[in-house]
Amino acid sequence: MISQLNFAVIGAGLLARSTHIPNLLGAGDAALRACCDLDDDALAECRRIAPEVEVSKDYLKVINDPKVDALVVATTENFRVPIIEAAAKAKKPVYSEKPLAKNLEQALQIRRLVEDSGIPFCLGHNRRCSPAM
C-alpha cells in the first residue's frame, strides 16, 4: 500500500505556482516530486519555491519517472492531449485543470484515452479550492 503519493506538476505557470505546488508541498499524504514547464522563468520559480524538487522541460521524462505516481496537468489546453496520452500509456492518474481541451474533438479524444486506459482522471476547477467560494 502506498503511504504517500508522489506528484509531478506539468505546466508550472501562475496557477500551478500559487495553488497546486503549495498545496502539494503542504500535504501530508502527497509529495511534489517534479515540476515541468517549457519556460525557464517558471522553472526558476519552482526551484525557488521547492529547491528539493526536480525540474524539467521534458514532460515524457517526468511522466515516465517511476518515482512519480500521479500528475497535475496545468498547461494550457493546447498541450493537454499529448500529455494525457502519455499519462494514460504510463498508467498514471491525472488531475487536469480546465478547460480540458480546445475543442470537442480533443475532449472526446481525451475521454477515449482515459476510458481505454482506466486511469483515474479528474477535471478540476480552481474555484472549488478557494475559501471565498
Biotite code that builds the C-alpha atoms (Angstrom):
import biotite.structure as struc

atoms = struc.array([
    struc.Atom([0.000, 0.000, 0.000], chain_id="A", res_id=1, res_name="MET", atom_name="CA", element="C"),
    struc.Atom([1.287, 3.469, -0.921], chain_id="A", res_id=2, res_name="ILE", atom_name="CA", element="C"),
    struc.Atom([1.525, 5.733, 2.114], chain_id="A", res_id=3, res_name="SER", atom_name="CA", element="C"),
    struc.Atom([2.369, 8.835, 0.117], chain_id="A", res_id=4, res_name="GLN", atom_name="CA", element="C"),
    struc.Atom([1.594, 9.750, -3.491], chain_id="A", res_id=5, res_name="LEU", atom_name="CA", element="C"),
    struc.Atom([4.375, 11.466, -5.409], chain_id="A", res_id=6, res_name="ASN", atom_name="CA", element="C"),
    struc.Atom([3.081, 14.067, -7.857], chain_id="A", res_id=7, res_name="PHE", atom_name="CA", element="C"),
    struc.Atom([4.546, 15.898, -10.798], chain_id="A", res_id=8, res_name="ALA", atom_name="CA", element="C"),
    struc.Atom([3.109, 19.220, -11.917], chain_id="A", res_id=9, res_name="VAL", atom_name="CA", element="C"),
    struc.Atom([3.242, 19.689, -15.676], chain_id="A", res_id=10, res_name="ILE", atom_name="CA", element="C"),
    struc.Atom([2.688, 23.311, -16.535], chain_id="A", res_id=11, res_name="GLY", atom_name="CA", element="C"),
    struc.Atom([4.223, 25.481, -13.816], chain_id="A", res_id=12, res_name="ALA", atom_name="CA", element="C"),
    struc.Atom([2.542, 28.783, -14.563], chain_id="A", res_id=13, res_name="GLY", atom_name="CA", element="C"),
    struc.Atom([0.958, 31.166, -12.085], chain_id="A", res_id=14, res_name="LEU", atom_name="CA", element="C"),
    struc.Atom([-1.954, 28.895, -11.134], chain_id="A", res_id=15, res_name="LEU", atom_name="CA", element="C"),
    struc.Atom([0.330, 25.936, -10.500], chain_id="A", res_id=16, res_name="ALA", atom_name="CA", element="C"),
    struc.Atom([2.821, 28.023, -8.526], chain_id="A", res_id=17, res_name="ARG", atom_name="CA", element="C"),
    struc.Atom([0.148, 29.774, -6.449], chain_id="A", res_id=18, res_name="SER", atom_name="CA", element="C"),
    struc.Atom([-2.144, 26.797, -5.797], chain_id="A", res_id=19, res_name="THR", atom_name="CA", element="C"),
    struc.Atom([-1.076, 23.291, -6.843], chain_id="A", res_id=20, res_name="HIS", atom_name="CA", element="C"),
    struc.Atom([2.585, 23.432, -5.857], chain_id="A", res_id=21, res_name="ILE", atom_name="CA", element="C"),
    struc.Atom([1.992, 24.965, -2.383], chain_id="A", res_id=22, res_name="PRO", atom_name="CA", element="C"),
    struc.Atom([-0.866, 22.507, -1.747], chain_id="A", res_id=23, res_name="ASN", atom_name="CA", element="C"),
    struc.Atom([1.328, 19.549, -2.632], chain_id="A", res_id=24, res_name="LEU", atom_name="CA", element="C"),
    struc.Atom([4.217, 20.881, -0.562], chain_id="A", res_id=25, res_name="LEU", atom_name="CA", element="C"),
    struc.Atom([1.911, 21.187, 2.448], chain_id="A", res_id=26, res_name="GLY", atom_name="CA", element="C"),
    struc.Atom([0.092, 17.879, 2.089], chain_id="A", res_id=27, res_name="ALA", atom_name="CA", element="C"),
    struc.Atom([0.909, 15.075, 4.484], chain_id="A", res_id=28, res_name="GLY", atom_name="CA", element="C"),
    struc.Atom([-0.100, 12.202, 2.242], chain_id="A", res_id=29, res_name="ASP", atom_name="CA", element="C"),
    struc.Atom([1.212, 13.658, -1.018], chain_id="A", res_id=30, res_name="ALA", atom_name="CA", element="C"),
    struc.Atom([4.575, 14.978, -2.115], chain_id="A", res_id=31, res_name="ALA", atom_name="CA", element="C"),
    struc.Atom([5.753, 17.071, -5.010], chain_id="A", res_id=32, res_name="LEU", atom_name="CA", element="C"),
    struc.Atom([8.422, 15.148, -6.919], chain_id="A", res_id=33, res_name="ARG", atom_name="CA", element="C"),
    struc.Atom([8.834, 17.216, -10.106], chain_id="A", res_id=34, res_name="ALA", atom_name="CA", element="C"),
    struc.Atom([7.825, 20.383, -11.921], chain_id="A", res_id=35, res_name="CYS", atom_name="CA", element="C"),
    struc.Atom([7.791, 20.567, -15.697], chain_id="A", res_id=36, res_name="CYS", atom_name="CA", element="C"),
    struc.Atom([7.445, 23.597, -17.936], chain_id="A", res_id=37, res_name="ASP", atom_name="CA", element="C"),
    struc.Atom([8.929, 24.947, -21.147], chain_id="A", res_id=38, res_name="LEU", atom_name="CA", element="C"),
    struc.Atom([9.596, 28.363, -19.622], chain_id="A", res_id=39, res_name="ASP", atom_name="CA", element="C"),
    struc.Atom([12.933, 28.926, -17.874], chain_id="A", res_id=40, res_name="ASP", atom_name="CA", element="C"),
    struc.Atom([11.488, 31.606, -15.579], chain_id="A", res_id=41, res_name="ASP", atom_name="CA", element="C"),
    struc.Atom([8.697, 29.277, -14.413], chain_id="A", res_id=42, res_name="ALA", atom_name="CA", element="C"),
    struc.Atom([11.236, 26.547, -13.678], chain_id="A", res_id=43, res_name="LEU", atom_name="CA", element="C"),
    struc.Atom([13.463, 29.010, -11.818], chain_id="A", res_id=44, res_name="ALA", atom_name="CA", element="C"),
    struc.Atom([10.496, 30.000, -9.664], chain_id="A", res_id=45, res_name="GLU", atom_name="CA", element="C"),
    struc.Atom([9.781, 26.316, -8.984], chain_id="A", res_id=46, res_name="CYS", atom_name="CA", element="C"),
    struc.Atom([13.403, 25.897, -7.866], chain_id="A", res_id=47, res_name="ARG", atom_name="CA", element="C"),
    struc.Atom([12.992, 28.884, -5.543], chain_id="A", res_id=48, res_name="ARG", atom_name="CA", element="C"),
    struc.Atom([9.719, 27.601, -4.044], chain_id="A", res_id=49, res_name="ILE", atom_name="CA", element="C"),
    struc.Atom([10.825, 23.967, -3.771], chain_id="A", res_id=50, res_name="ALA", atom_name="CA", element="C"),
    struc.Atom([14.591, 23.534, -4.129], chain_id="A", res_id=51, res_name="PRO", atom_name="CA", element="C"),
    struc.Atom([14.408, 19.782, -3.473], chain_id="A", res_id=52, res_name="GLU", atom_name="CA", element="C"),
    struc.Atom([12.006, 19.164, -6.372], chain_id="A", res_id=53, res_name="VAL", atom_name="CA", element="C"),
    struc.Atom([13.305, 18.100, -9.767], chain_id="A", res_id=54, res_name="GLU", atom_name="CA", element="C"),
    struc.Atom([12.593, 20.453, -12.662], chain_id="A", res_id=55, res_name="VAL", atom_name="CA", element="C"),
    struc.Atom([12.449, 19.530, -16.315], chain_id="A", res_id=56, res_name="SER", atom_name="CA", element="C"),
    struc.Atom([11.302, 20.727, -19.714], chain_id="A", res_id=57, res_name="LYS", atom_name="CA", element="C"),
    struc.Atom([10.672, 17.120, -20.814], chain_id="A", res_id=58, res_name="ASP", atom_name="CA", element="C"),
    struc.Atom([7.141, 16.014, -19.908], chain_id="A", res_id=59, res_name="TYR", atom_name="CA", element="C"),
    struc.Atom([7.772, 12.460, -21.137], chain_id="A", res_id=60, res_name="LEU", atom_name="CA", element="C"),
    struc.Atom([10.726, 12.105, -18.760], chain_id="A", res_id=61, res_name="LYS", atom_name="CA", element="C"),
    struc.Atom([8.596, 13.370, -15.889], chain_id="A", res_id=62, res_name="VAL", atom_name="CA", element="C"),
    struc.Atom([5.615, 11.149, -16.714], chain_id="A", res_id=63, res_name="ILE", atom_name="CA", element="C"),
    struc.Atom([7.785, 8.053, -17.100], chain_id="A", res_id=64, res_name="ASN", atom_name="CA", element="C"),
    struc.Atom([9.743, 8.654, -13.897], chain_id="A", res_id=65, res_name="ASP", atom_name="CA", element="C"),
    struc.Atom([8.979, 5.588, -11.749], chain_id="A", res_id=66, res_name="PRO", atom_name="CA", element="C"),
    struc.Atom([9.081, 7.808, -8.646], chain_id="A", res_id=67, res_name="LYS", atom_name="CA", element="C"),
    struc.Atom([6.099, 9.830, -9.938], chain_id="A", res_id=68, res_name="VAL", atom_name="CA", element="C"),
    struc.Atom([2.739, 8.277, -9.058], chain_id="A", res_id=69, res_name="ASP", atom_name="CA", element="C"),
    struc.Atom([0.293, 10.909, -10.342], chain_id="A", res_id=70, res_name="ALA", atom_name="CA", element="C"),
    struc.Atom([0.155, 14.115, -12.367], chain_id="A", res_id=71, res_name="LEU", atom_name="CA", element="C"),
    struc.Atom([-1.298, 17.588, -12.129], chain_id="A", res_id=72, res_name="VAL", atom_name="CA", element="C"),
    struc.Atom([-1.650, 18.971, -15.649], chain_id="A", res_id=73, res_name="VAL", atom_name="CA", element="C"),
    struc.Atom([-1.838, 22.751, -15.533], chain_id="A", res_id=74, res_name="ALA", atom_name="CA", element="C"),
    struc.Atom([-0.709, 23.618, -19.055], chain_id="A", res_id=75, res_name="THR", atom_name="CA", element="C"),
    struc.Atom([-2.908, 25.498, -21.455], chain_id="A", res_id=76, res_name="THR", atom_name="CA", element="C"),
    struc.Atom([-5.460, 23.341, -23.212], chain_id="A", res_id=77, res_name="GLU", atom_name="CA", element="C"),
    struc.Atom([-3.287, 23.403, -26.355], chain_id="A", res_id=78, res_name="ASN", atom_name="CA", element="C"),
    struc.Atom([-0.848, 20.884, -24.843], chain_id="A", res_id=79, res_name="PHE", atom_name="CA", element="C"),
    struc.Atom([-3.142, 18.544, -22.926], chain_id="A", res_id=80, res_name="ARG", atom_name="CA", element="C"),
    struc.Atom([-3.778, 15.751, -25.459], chain_id="A", res_id=81, res_name="VAL", atom_name="CA", element="C"),
    struc.Atom([-0.171, 14.501, -25.775], chain_id="A", res_id=82, res_name="PRO", atom_name="CA", element="C"),
    struc.Atom([0.400, 14.818, -22.029], chain_id="A", res_id=83, res_name="ILE", atom_name="CA", element="C"),
    struc.Atom([-2.751, 12.894, -21.115], chain_id="A", res_id=84, res_name="ILE", atom_name="CA", element="C"),
    struc.Atom([-1.990, 10.346, -23.834], chain_id="A", res_id=85, res_name="GLU", atom_name="CA", element="C"),
    struc.Atom([1.466, 9.732, -22.320], chain_id="A", res_id=86, res_name="ALA", atom_name="CA", element="C"),
    struc.Atom([-0.024, 9.565, -18.820], chain_id="A", res_id=87, res_name="ALA", atom_name="CA", element="C"),
    struc.Atom([-2.603, 7.018, -19.977], chain_id="A", res_id=88, res_name="ALA", atom_name="CA", element="C"),
    struc.Atom([0.114, 4.912, -21.579], chain_id="A", res_id=89, res_name="LYS", atom_name="CA", element="C"),
    struc.Atom([2.145, 5.084, -18.341], chain_id="A", res_id=90, res_name="ALA", atom_name="CA", element="C"),
    struc.Atom([-0.992, 4.308, -16.271], chain_id="A", res_id=91, res_name="LYS", atom_name="CA", element="C"),
    struc.Atom([-0.578, 7.479, -14.185], chain_id="A", res_id=92, res_name="LYS", atom_name="CA", element="C"),
    struc.Atom([-3.633, 9.198, -12.675], chain_id="A", res_id=93, res_name="PRO", atom_name="CA", element="C"),
    struc.Atom([-4.260, 12.759, -13.871], chain_id="A", res_id=94, res_name="VAL", atom_name="CA", element="C"),
    struc.Atom([-5.778, 15.850, -12.315], chain_id="A", res_id=95, res_name="TYR", atom_name="CA", element="C"),
    struc.Atom([-6.213, 18.336, -15.166], chain_id="A", res_id=96, res_name="SER", atom_name="CA", element="C"),
    struc.Atom([-7.040, 21.986, -14.925], chain_id="A", res_id=97, res_name="GLU", atom_name="CA", element="C"),
    struc.Atom([-9.806, 23.441, -17.012], chain_id="A", res_id=98, res_name="LYS", atom_name="CA", element="C"),
    struc.Atom([-10.574, 23.857, -19.823], chain_id="A", res_id=99, res_name="PRO", atom_name="CA", element="C"),
    struc.Atom([-9.963, 20.250, -20.748], chain_id="A", res_id=100, res_name="LEU", atom_name="CA", element="C"),
    struc.Atom([-9.418, 20.804, -24.457], chain_id="A", res_id=101, res_name="ALA", atom_name="CA", element="C"),
    struc.Atom([-9.534, 23.472, -27.130], chain_id="A", res_id=102, res_name="LYS", atom_name="CA", element="C"),
    struc.Atom([-12.468, 21.822, -28.922], chain_id="A", res_id=103, res_name="ASN", atom_name="CA", element="C"),
    struc.Atom([-14.984, 18.992, -28.669], chain_id="A", res_id=104, res_name="LEU", atom_name="CA", element="C"),
    struc.Atom([-12.909, 16.661, -30.848], chain_id="A", res_id=105, res_name="GLU", atom_name="CA", element="C"),
    struc.Atom([-9.957, 16.902, -28.445], chain_id="A", res_id=106, res_name="GLN", atom_name="CA", element="C"),
    struc.Atom([-12.221, 16.484, -25.424], chain_id="A", res_id=107, res_name="ALA", atom_name="CA", element="C"),
    struc.Atom([-13.650, 13.292, -26.905], chain_id="A", res_id=108, res_name="LEU", atom_name="CA", element="C"),
    struc.Atom([-10.132, 12.083, -27.707], chain_id="A", res_id=109, res_name="GLN", atom_name="CA", element="C"),
    struc.Atom([-9.102, 12.630, -24.087], chain_id="A", res_id=110, res_name="ILE", atom_name="CA", element="C"),
    struc.Atom([-12.224, 10.818, -22.918], chain_id="A", res_id=111, res_name="ARG", atom_name="CA", element="C"),
    struc.Atom([-11.323, 7.810, -25.069], chain_id="A", res_id=112, res_name="ARG", atom_name="CA", element="C"),
    struc.Atom([-7.720, 7.813, -23.810], chain_id="A", res_id=113, res_name="LEU", atom_name="CA", element="C"),
    struc.Atom([-8.843, 7.903, -20.190], chain_id="A", res_id=114, res_name="VAL", atom_name="CA", element="C"),
    struc.Atom([-11.582, 5.284, -20.617], chain_id="A", res_id=115, res_name="GLU", atom_name="CA", element="C"),
    struc.Atom([-9.365, 2.913, -22.610], chain_id="A", res_id=116, res_name="ASP", atom_name="CA", element="C"),
    struc.Atom([-6.521, 3.129, -20.083], chain_id="A", res_id=117, res_name="SER", atom_name="CA", element="C"),
    struc.Atom([-8.690, 3.029, -16.969], chain_id="A", res_id=118, res_name="GLY", atom_name="CA", element="C"),
    struc.Atom([-6.595, 5.681, -15.207], chain_id="A", res_id=119, res_name="ILE", atom_name="CA", element="C"),
    struc.Atom([-8.218, 7.812, -12.518], chain_id="A", res_id=120, res_name="PRO", atom_name="CA", element="C"),
    struc.Atom([-8.898, 11.221, -14.044], chain_id="A", res_id=121, res_name="PHE", atom_name="CA", element="C"),
    struc.Atom([-10.281, 14.425, -12.578], chain_id="A", res_id=122, res_name="CYS", atom_name="CA", element="C"),
    struc.Atom([-11.013, 17.698, -14.295], chain_id="A", res_id=123, res_name="LEU", atom_name="CA", element="C"),
    struc.Atom([-10.530, 20.406, -11.736], chain_id="A", res_id=124, res_name="GLY", atom_name="CA", element="C"),
    struc.Atom([-11.848, 23.851, -11.236], chain_id="A", res_id=125, res_name="HIS", atom_name="CA", element="C"),
    struc.Atom([-9.647, 26.066, -9.106], chain_id="A", res_id=126, res_name="ASN", atom_name="CA", element="C"),
    struc.Atom([-12.612, 27.840, -7.500], chain_id="A", res_id=127, res_name="ARG", atom_name="CA", element="C"),
    struc.Atom([-13.582, 24.604, -5.732], chain_id="A", res_id=128, res_name="ARG", atom_name="CA", element="C"),
    struc.Atom([-10.455, 25.044, -3.599], chain_id="A", res_id=129, res_name="CYS", atom_name="CA", element="C"),
    struc.Atom([-10.938, 28.745, -2.991], chain_id="A", res_id=130, res_name="SER", atom_name="CA", element="C"),
    struc.Atom([-12.002, 29.675, 0.567], chain_id="A", res_id=131, res_name="PRO", atom_name="CA", element="C"),
    struc.Atom([-14.041, 32.560, -0.872], chain_id="A", res_id=132, res_name="ALA", atom_name="CA", element="C"),
    struc.Atom([-16.210, 30.145, -2.821], chain_id="A", res_id=133, res_name="MET", atom_name="CA", element="C"),
])
